[in-house]
């Protein structure tokens, strides 16, 4: 009887993990706005967002998460994408919300996209870092990942870390660790600021603009009814939740430095004009030098 119970428990845990990381857009996401401009295709394997002059579109995850390793493959708006923003992020709700952002700022044909990142904790953001990518993000799908555990947040592109935000509570900096977050994405018109500070407007003759999504995977702690699927009552296996204690190894640190040296185009932690009284305290801890 014990053997049967153990086998059943193991099977159920496998099923739960599979459901969380199934990658089927019908199961995992709700289209939230856009009047038909967002579409789930290919039996749930593909999702597209579209933007025209009348409206953009967006979706959100059915589940809320409190820590996780989230992967999504995106193919961004091709051609002249000036004025458009494709946002892909984790966020809680309310005035003191937490948020972990990828935003892709469109540009004229032939010019690179700008990948904009930010971290909010307790309603405070203003922690922008921006990058160029080392490939054309419109030509094919690429994997954009967020590792979020109690010690750090790591942004990665195709497995290469581009940014690390460490828990700096020891020096008084709030860290996102208590508010469950949903995954959101939207494609919208931001031509008042997105491209060269708003100098370049969207060319609506190119509309509709379309971004595509596939291969969503969430190895994560699902938050439901006030408790986490990773609670001590049902401890996850070490192998499937190794990300809860994951950090960058030496190779990862070197790759992070390579990206930040060669592809970072803005870092709030080096913007002396913005912080004449001194840089935010977490900048010392989050330095890659």
PALOLUM-122235 format. One record per residue: x, y, z of N, C-alpha, C in turn; residue in one letter. Coordinates in steps of 0.02 Angstrom, whole numbers, plus 50000, padded with zeros to 5 digits. Each point is the difference from the previous one (the first is absolute). Last residue first. Example, Ala and Ser with C-alpha at 12.3 -4.5 7.8 and 13.67 -1.06 7.14 Angstrom:
% residues 2
REC    n_xx    n_yy    n_zz   ca_xx   ca_yy   ca_zz    c_xx    c_yy    c_zz   residu
REC   50642   49888   50354   50042   50059   50003   49961   50055   50037        S
REC   50015   49714   49996   49955   50059   50000   50045   50060   50000        A
% end
This chain:
% residues 289
REC    n_xx    n_yy    n_zz   ca_xx   ca_yy   ca_zz    c_xx    c_yy    c_zz   residu
REC   51625   52205   49392   50073   50007   49999   50033   49962   50056        X
REC   49760   50031   49950   50032   49938   49973   50076   50005   50000        X
REC   49791   50112   50163   50054   50013   49953   50030   49934   49976        X
REC   49824   50038   50170   49984   49973   49934   50052   50014   49948        X
REC   50017   50080   50227   49991   49928   50005   49990   49968   49931        X
REC   50014   50236   50016   50064   49971   50022   49996   49924   49999        X
REC   49805   50128   49957   50046   50001   49943   50067   49969   50018        X
REC   49810   50039   50151   50007   49933   49970   50050   49999   49944        X
REC   49939   50207   50117   50045   49954   50037   50010   49932   49968        X
REC   49958   50227   49854   49960   49959   50046   50043   49946   50033        X
REC   50131   50218   49925   49962   49947   49968   49959   49961   50051        X
REC   50065   50266   50024   50029   49934   50008   49955   49946   49972        X
REC   49957   50236   49989   50015   49990   50071   50032   49932   50014        X
REC   49925   50071   49779   50055   50044   50022   50019   49990   50074        X
REC   49871   49868   49805   50007   49989   50072   50058   50043   50027        X
REC   49938   50010   49772   49935   49982   50028   50003   49994   50076        X
REC   50195   50041   49872   49955   50058   49995   49933   49986   50033        X
REC   50163   49827   49980   50015   50047   50053   49954   50061   49998        X
REC   49994   49744   49914   49971   50064   49977   50007   50052   50055        X
REC   50053   49758   50002   50056   50042   49978   49976   50068   49977        X
REC   49851   49826   50077   50052   50001   50051   50064   50037   49978        X
REC   49809   49957   49857   49983   50051   50050   50054   50007   50053        X
REC   50032   49922   49746   49999   49970   50066   49987   50055   50051        X
REC   50007   49941   49710   49981   50044   50055   49999   49960   50064        X
REC   50074   49902   49798   50002   50069   49977   49975   50050   50052        X
REC   50112   49730   49962   49961   50045   50043   50007   50072   49974        X
REC   50119   49813   49902   49933   50011   49975   49957   50044   50046        X
REC   50238   49925   50035   49994   50009   49928   49931   50023   49976        X
REC   50066   49958   50236   50054   50039   49969   49985   50018   49928        X
REC   49853   49860   50121   49996   50068   50027   50055   50044   49971        X
REC   49993   49769   49940   49940   50036   49975   50001   50072   50023        X
REC   50171   49864   50084   50007   50008   49927   49942   50040   49971        X
REC   49993   49934   50227   50046   50056   49990   50009   50015   49925        X
REC   49872   49812   50057   49965   50061   50020   50045   50061   49989        X
REC   50094   49790   49967   49954   50017   49945   49961   50063   50016        X
REC   50141   49915   50167   50040   50025   49944   49956   50020   49941        X
REC   49899   49899   50187   50024   50066   50017   50040   50031   49944        X
REC   49928   49777   49977   49945   50046   49996   50020   50071   50016        X
REC   50158   49829   50030   49987   50010   49929   49943   50050   49990        X
REC   50050   49934   50219   50053   50042   49973   49989   50015   49925        X
REC   49779   49949   50126   50066   49970   50009   50051   50045   49966        X
REC   49753   50071   50102   50045   49997   49943   50065   49966   50019        X
REC   49776   49930   50128   50038   50061   49992   50045   49992   49940        X
REC   49772   49872   50140   50047   50008   49945   50035   50067   50002        X
REC   49825   49882   50141   50064   50020   50028   50052   50015   49946        X
REC   49779   49937   49943   49985   50038   50061   50064   50024   50034        X
REC   49993   49853   49805   50003   50072   49986   49987   50042   50063        X
REC   49978   49760   49988   50068   50022   50015   50007   50075   49990        X
REC   49808   49833   49982   49997   50068   50026   50069   50025   50021        X
REC   49961   49781   49907   49953   50041   49961   49996   50072   50024        X
REC   50142   49837   50112   50020   50008   49930   49954   50048   49962        X
REC   49958   49939   50229   50058   50043   49994   50016   50014   49927        X
REC   49747   49952   50077   50062   49961   49993   50058   50048   49986        X
REC   49792   50090   50142   50016   49980   49931   50065   49960   49999        X
REC   49818   50017   50209   50065   50023   49975   50014   49975   49929        X
REC   49790   50043   50155   50010   49956   49942   50065   50021   49967        X
REC   49943   50103   50199   49954   49943   50007   50007   49951   49943        X
REC   50114   50212   50014   50034   49946   50035   49956   49939   50009        X
REC   49962   50163   49788   49999   50006   50072   50033   49939   50032        X
REC   49955   50073   49761   50066   49981   50025   50004   50005   50076        X
REC   49808   50063   49874   50010   49929   49983   50068   49976   50022        X
REC   49869   50204   50127   50043   49985   49943   50005   49925   49988        X
REC   49797   50173   50111   50056   49956   50014   50037   49983   49935        X
REC   49793   50134   50022   50042   50021   50055   50058   49955   50017        X
REC   49843   49966   49814   49964   50000   50063   50045   50013   50060        X
REC   50149   49962   49803   49927   49990   49995   49969   49997   50069        X
REC   50244   50024   49839   49967   50028   50059   49924   49993   49991        X
REC   50233   49867   49899   49935   50030   49986   49968   50022   50066        X
REC   50260   49961   49914   49956   49990   50056   49934   50036   49987        X
REC   50172   49901   49802   49985   50054   50046   49956   49977   50057        X
REC   50101   49968   49747   50019   49956   50056   49996   50044   50061        X
REC   49901   50029   49744   50005   50028   50068   50017   49944   50049        X
REC   49991   50068   49716   50015   49951   50050   50008   50034   50067        X
REC   49921   50035   49716   49998   50024   50069   50017   49942   50047        X
REC   49993   50018   49742   50043   49962   50047   50006   50033   50068        X
REC   49923   50169   49812   49993   49928   50002   50044   49973   50057        X
REC   49901   50244   49857   50023   49968   50062   49992   49924   49993        X
REC   50007   50257   49845   49979   49930   50009   50035   49969   50060        X
REC   49916   50257   49877   50052   49963   50037   49973   49930   50016        X
REC   49936   50220   49818   49985   49936   50034   50062   49972   50033        X
REC   49862   50230   49873   50064   49976   50026   49985   49937   50042        X
REC   49845   50102   49788   50010   49987   50072   50071   49976   50015        X
REC   50022   50183   49872   49958   49961   50046   49959   49948   49962        X
REC   50147   50176   49909   50031   49934   50009   49957   49954   50044        X
REC   49947   50229   49958   49991   49965   49936   50030   49930   50003        X
REC   50019   50159   50179   49941   49958   50002   49985   49966   49933        X
REC   50217   50091   50136   49976   50004   49931   49941   49953   49993        X
REC   50108   50133   50227   49980   49938   49966   49976   50014   49930        X
REC   50178   50170   50105   49932   49977   50013   49987   49933   49964        X
REC   50219   50151   50102   49979   49957   49945   49933   49969   50017        X
REC   50096   50143   50157   50012   50037   49938   49975   49961   49939        X
REC   50006   49933   50240   49937   50021   49971   50008   50039   49935        X
REC   50183   49902   50128   49966   50047   50043   49935   50027   49971        X
REC   50126   49829   49889   50037   50064   50001   49961   50054   50038        X
REC   49854   49809   49994   50053   50001   49950   50031   50069   49996        X
REC   49824   49953   50161   50036   49937   49994   50061   50005   49954        X
REC   49820   50171   50070   50064   49997   50035   50045   49942   49979        X
REC   49778   50061   49909   50016   50064   50032   50067   49998   50036        X
REC   49892   49812   49890   50042   50041   49956   50011   50071   50028        X
REC   49899   49769   50066   50034   50046   50045   50042   50049   49960        X
REC   49802   49789   49979   50026   50060   49968   50030   50046   50053        X
REC   49981   49721   50020   49963   50062   50003   50037   50058   49968        X
REC   49978   49723   50089   50030   50035   49943   49959   50064   49992        X
REC   50046   49810   50215   49958   50044   49959   50041   50030   49944        X
REC   49989   49809   50230   50033   50024   49940   49952   50043   49960        X
REC   50049   49867   50263   49961   50042   49955   50041   50011   49936        X
REC   49983   49836   50241   50036   50017   49940   49954   50040   49955        X
REC   49983   49994   50277   49979   49968   49937   50049   50020   49945        X
REC   50039   49987   50280   49996   50038   49938   49974   49956   49943        X
REC   50016   50028   50297   49997   49957   49940   49988   50043   49938        X
REC   50124   50079   50229   49940   50011   49959   50001   49954   49939        X
REC   50180   50012   50163   49940   49983   50038   49935   50009   49959        X
REC   50237   50051   49937   50001   49932   50027   49935   49980   50035        X
REC   50161   50206   49872   49937   49966   49985   50000   49928   50026        X
REC   50136   50208   50116   50010   49948   49948   49933   49965   49988        X
REC   50116   50249   50117   49947   49948   49996   50013   49952   49942        X
REC   50191   50132   50139   49966   50003   49934   49946   49946   49998        X
REC   50169   50046   50181   49939   50039   50001   49963   50007   49935        X
REC   50201   49868   50061   50017   50071   50000   49938   50044   49989        X
REC   49982   49764   50008   50048   50012   50055   50022   50072   50004        X
REC   49862   49910   49822   49963   50019   50060   50046   50017   50059        X
REC   50030   49934   49753   50041   50048   50039   49963   50024   50062        X
REC   50006   49801   49788   49964   50020   50060   50045   50044   50043        X
REC   50047   49993   49735   50007   49960   50061   49956   50027   50056        X
REC   50014   49994   49721   49978   50045   50053   49998   49960   50064        X
REC   50113   49983   49734   49986   49969   50064   49981   50054   50050        X
REC   50025   49956   49710   49993   50043   50059   49986   49957   50061        X
REC   50046   49905   49787   50015   50069   49981   49995   50047   50060        X
REC   50041   49717   49930   49977   50050   50048   50019   50070   49977        X
REC   49949   49779   49847   50054   50044   50019   49975   50053   50048        X
REC   49859   49833   49892   50043   49969   50050   50059   50042   50023        X
REC   49835   50079   49843   50027   49939   49972   50051   49968   50048        X
REC   49946   50206   50105   49979   49996   49930   50035   49940   49968        X
REC   49932   50100   50270   50043   49965   49952   49968   50001   49930        X
REC   49997   50107   50277   49971   50005   49933   50048   49966   49951        X
REC   49961   49979   50278   50046   49998   49944   49960   50002   49935        X
REC   49984   50047   50286   49963   49998   49937   50052   50002   49945        X
REC   50014   49919   50279   50020   50040   49941   49948   49993   49945        X
REC   49983   49898   50225   50065   50033   50004   50014   50049   49943        X
REC   49800   49856   50029   50005   50046   50058   50066   50038   50003        X
REC   49916   49932   49758   49999   49962   50061   50012   50046   50060        X
REC   49960   49991   49716   49982   50040   50059   49997   49954   50060        X
REC   50072   50020   49721   50009   49959   50059   49988   50045   50060        X
REC   49933   50016   49729   50006   50034   50064   50008   49946   50053        X
REC   50030   50024   49709   49989   49964   50063   50008   50046   50060        X
REC   49970   49964   49711   50010   50053   50050   49978   49972   50068        X
REC   50069   49905   49735   49974   49986   50067   50020   50055   50048        X
REC   49945   49998   49721   50054   49996   50048   49970   49995   50070        X
REC   49930   49978   49713   49983   50000   50071   50064   49995   50042        X
REC   50012   50118   49758   49982   49934   50026   49981   50008   50073        X
REC   50046   50190   49865   50011   49950   49948   49978   49930   50023        X
REC   50006   50211   50130   49940   49994   49958   50005   49943   49950        X
REC   50174   50079   50156   49946   49967   50037   49935   49992   49961        X
REC   50272   50011   49942   49938   50032   49978   49942   49965   50034        X
REC   50246   50017   50118   49967   49964   49945   49938   50041   49980        X
REC   50132   50049   50192   50054   49979   49955   49973   49959   49942        X
REC   49884   50210   50154   50007   49928   49995   50053   49983   49948        X
REC   49972   50225   50171   49989   49975   49932   50008   49924   50002        X
REC   49923   50145   50220   50049   49962   49962   49981   49999   49926        X
REC   49951   50121   50270   49981   49990   49931   50057   49969   49961        X
REC   49890   50050   50268   50060   49984   49961   49975   49984   49930        X
REC   49889   50125   50238   50002   49981   49930   50071   49980   49978        X
REC   49850   50060   50210   50062   49961   50000   50012   49973   49929        X
REC   49804   50122   50106   50056   50044   49982   50067   49964   50003        X
REC   49775   49943   50142   50039   49974   49944   50061   50043   49988        X
REC   49802   49942   50203   50055   50042   49978   50038   49965   49944        X
REC   49813   49905   50128   49977   50058   49962   50055   50044   49973        X
REC   50043   49796   50122   49959   50042   50043   49981   50066   49965        X
REC   50166   49896   49856   49987   49968   50064   49964   50050   50045        X
REC   50083   49954   49720   49962   50037   50050   49996   49958   50064        X
REC   50161   50010   49762   49977   49962   50059   49966   50048   50047        X
REC   50080   49980   49717   49989   50039   50061   49977   49952   50055        X
REC   50101   50027   49717   49984   49960   50059   49990   50046   50061        X
REC   50013   49996   49707   49995   50040   50060   49981   49955   50058        X
REC   50105   49990   49736   49970   49958   50053   50006   50039   50065        X
REC   49997   50078   49730   50028   50011   50067   49962   49955   50048        X
REC   50049   49973   49721   49954   50008   50056   50039   50019   50063        X
REC   50111   50059   49762   49987   49947   50049   49944   50018   50048        X
REC   50017   50076   49735   50027   50021   50065   49982   49947   50052        X
REC   49923   49975   49778   50073   50001   49999   50032   50022   50064        X
REC   49755   50079   49954   50030   49942   49967   50076   50008   49997        X
REC   49885   50131   50197   49996   50001   49927   50033   49938   49972        X
REC   49907   49968   50244   50042   50049   49967   49989   49998   49925        X
REC   49900   49914   50273   50008   49994   49928   50042   50055   49971        X
REC   50004   49884   50248   49982   50063   49969   50016   49996   49926        X
REC   49944   49827   50213   50036   50003   49937   49976   50062   49962        X
REC   50011   49898   50270   49963   50040   49951   50044   50008   49938        X
REC   49978   49853   50252   50031   50004   49934   49956   50045   49958        X
REC   50005   49976   50284   49981   50020   49932   50051   49983   49947        X
REC   49882   49965   50262   50063   49981   49968   49988   50005   49925        X
REC   49878   50085   50255   49998   49989   49927   50070   49984   49974        X
REC   49817   50058   50232   50065   49977   49976   49994   49986   49926        X
REC   49844   50177   50161   50009   49938   49962   50074   49986   49988        X
REC   49847   50167   50129   50067   49978   50020   50018   49934   49965        X
REC   49790   50102   49956   50046   50056   49999   50071   49983   50022        X
REC   49838   49809   49884   49997   50047   50055   50054   50053   49998        X
REC   50018   49736   49905   49952   50055   49993   50007   50048   50058        X
REC   50189   49833   49867   49945   49995   50048   49956   50062   49991        X
REC   50172   49880   49810   49978   50056   50042   49947   49977   50049        X
REC   50192   49936   49780   49965   49974   50059   49978   50059   50042        X
REC   50051   49991   49719   50021   50015   50068   49959   49961   50052        X
REC   50040   50102   49733   49995   49932   50026   50027   50002   50071        X
REC   49930   50173   49773   50016   49992   50071   49987   49929   50022        X
REC   50042   50161   49769   49978   49933   50020   50024   49989   50072        X
REC   49957   50229   49837   50032   49968   50058   49968   49932   50010        X
REC   50027   50208   49790   49967   49943   50033   50041   49977   50061        X
REC   50068   50177   49845   49941   50020   50038   49964   49945   50036        X
REC   50149   49934   49791   50007   50062   50039   49933   50017   50034        X
REC   50076   49811   49849   49960   49992   50061   50002   50062   50044        X
REC   50059   49898   49743   49997   50064   50034   49953   49994   50060        X
REC   50088   49769   49930   49997   50060   49958   50002   50064   50041        X
REC   49903   49782   50125   50053   50010   49951   49993   50067   49963        X
REC   49931   49901   50256   49973   50033   49941   50056   50014   49950        X
REC   50055   49801   50168   49975   50068   50005   49976   50027   49933        X
REC   50015   49757   50135   50024   50028   49937   49968   50068   49992        X
REC   50048   49820   50222   49968   50055   49965   50033   50011   49933        X
REC   49976   49811   50223   50032   50017   49937   49958   50053   49965        X
REC   50036   49934   50271   49953   50011   49945   50041   50015   49938        X
REC   50021   49912   50283   50027   50006   49932   49944   50013   49951        X
REC   50062   50002   50286   49950   50010   49948   50035   50009   49933        X
REC   50025   49916   50268   50044   50007   49942   49954   50000   49939        X
REC   49947   50073   50273   49997   49954   49944   50054   50013   49949        X
REC   49845   50112   50227   50064   49972   49980   49992   49950   49943        X
REC   49791   50059   50073   50043   50031   50050   50066   49963   49997        X
REC   49764   50037   49831   50060   49965   50021   50036   50040   50055        X
REC   49741   49959   49864   50046   50046   50032   50059   49959   50027        X
REC   49823   49939   49785   50030   49989   50066   50038   50061   50024        X
REC   49897   50002   49787   49947   49980   50046   50027   49993   50071        X
REC   50114   50169   49820   49998   49931   50022   49941   49987   50045        X
REC   49997   50188   49802   50029   49989   50066   49993   49927   50019        X
REC   49994   50192   49769   49977   49940   50034   50033   49996   50069        X
REC   49940   50188   49772   50039   49972   50054   49971   49937   50029        X
REC   50003   50224   49793   49969   49940   50028   50046   49972   50054        X
REC   49936   50247   49847   50047   49945   50007   49964   49940   50029        X
REC   49889   50210   49848   50012   49967   50064   50058   49951   49995        X
REC   49929   50163   49825   49944   50002   50046   50016   49971   50068        X
REC   50152   50001   49811   49991   50068   50025   49945   50004   50052        X
REC   50113   49766   49989   49986   50046   49945   49985   50068   50030        X
REC   50112   49742   50075   49989   50070   50014   49983   50036   49936        X
REC   50017   49727   50117   50003   50048   49945   49982   50070   50024        X
REC   50088   49731   50085   49971   50064   50017   50007   50047   49941        X
REC   50001   49712   50039   50022   50062   49967   49963   50060   50028        X
REC   50073   49721   50057   49957   50057   50015   50029   50060   49963        X
REC   50015   49707   50004   50022   50065   49976   49951   50054   50021        X
REC   49967   49766   50049   50073   50003   50001   50027   50069   49982        X
REC   49763   49912   50006   50026   50027   50062   50075   50007   50004        X
REC   49878   49920   49805   49978   49959   50057   50030   50022   50066        X
REC   50035   50133   49800   50036   49936   49999   49986   49958   50062        X
REC   49947   50255   50041   49999   49960   49938   50035   49933   50011        X
REC   49887   50243   50118   50033   49938   50017   49990   49952   49942        X
REC   49994   50285   50017   49974   49936   49976   50043   49943   50027        X
REC   49931   50289   50011   50041   49946   50028   49969   49933   49980        X
REC   49888   50191   49935   50067   50009   49972   50050   49950   50028        X
REC   49760   50032   50061   50016   49952   49948   50069   50007   49969        X
REC   49925   50153   50173   49945   49992   49953   50018   49955   49941        X
REC   50131   50080   50205   50021   50005   49931   49946   49987   49948        X
REC   50066   49912   50272   49975   50059   49963   50024   49997   49928        X
REC   50032   49818   50159   49966   50048   50043   49974   50062   49964        X
REC   50069   49719   49980   50005   50062   49961   49957   50052   50036        X
REC   50114   49787   50124   49938   50032   49978   50017   50061   49958        X
REC   50142   49754   50073   49992   50072   49993   49929   50019   49981        X
REC   50089   49770   50033   50041   50040   50044   49984   50075   50001        X
REC   49894   49818   49863   50000   49980   50070   50030   50052   50046        X
REC   49999   50032   49763   49931   49994   50022   49996   49986   50075        X
REC   50211   50003   49894   49974   50066   50013   49926   49999   50021        X
REC   50199   49819   50041   49942   50006   49957   49964   50066   50017        X
REC   50200   49896   50110   50012   50042   49942   49943   50003   49951        X
REC   50058   49881   50225   49975   49967   49940   50013   50040   49937        X
REC   50049   50015   50253   50049   50014   49948   49979   49972   49932        X
REC   49864   49982   50199   50029   50066   50007   50044   50017   49941        X
REC   49905   49785   50014   49948   50050   49986   50029   50070   50003        X
REC   50137   49819   50059   49988   50001   49928   49948   50053   49982        X
REC   50046   49961   50226   50056   50033   49968   49989   50005   49925        X
REC   49841   49880   50122   49997   50071   50017   50056   50038   49966        X
REC   49996   49767   49976   49946   50031   49962   49996   50075   50015        X
REC   50152   49872   50123   50023   50005   49930   49947   50035   49958        X
REC   49945   49949   50220   50048   50055   49999   50027   50010   49930        X
REC   49853   49821   50036   49965   50063   50005   50048   50059   49997        X
REC   50089   49782   50004   49966   50012   49937   49965   50068   50001        X
REC   50099   49925   50199   50051   50017   49951   49968   50017   49933        X
REC   49859   49922   50169   50025   50067   50017   50051   50023   49949        X
REC   49921   49780   49981   49948   50048   49981   50023   50071   50014        X
REC   50140   49826   50069   49998   50004   49927   49949   50051   49976        X
REC   50010   49953   50228   50060   50036   49979   50001   50009   49925        X
REC   49828   49870   50093   49991   50070   50017   50060   50042   49977        X
REC   50011   49766   49973   49951   50028   49954   49990   50075   50013        X
REC   50139   49880   50146   50032   50006   49935   49952   50033   49950        X
REC   49919   49947   50213   50045   50056   50003   50033   50013   49932        X
REC   49866   49812   50025   49958   50060   50000   50043   50062   50000        X
% end
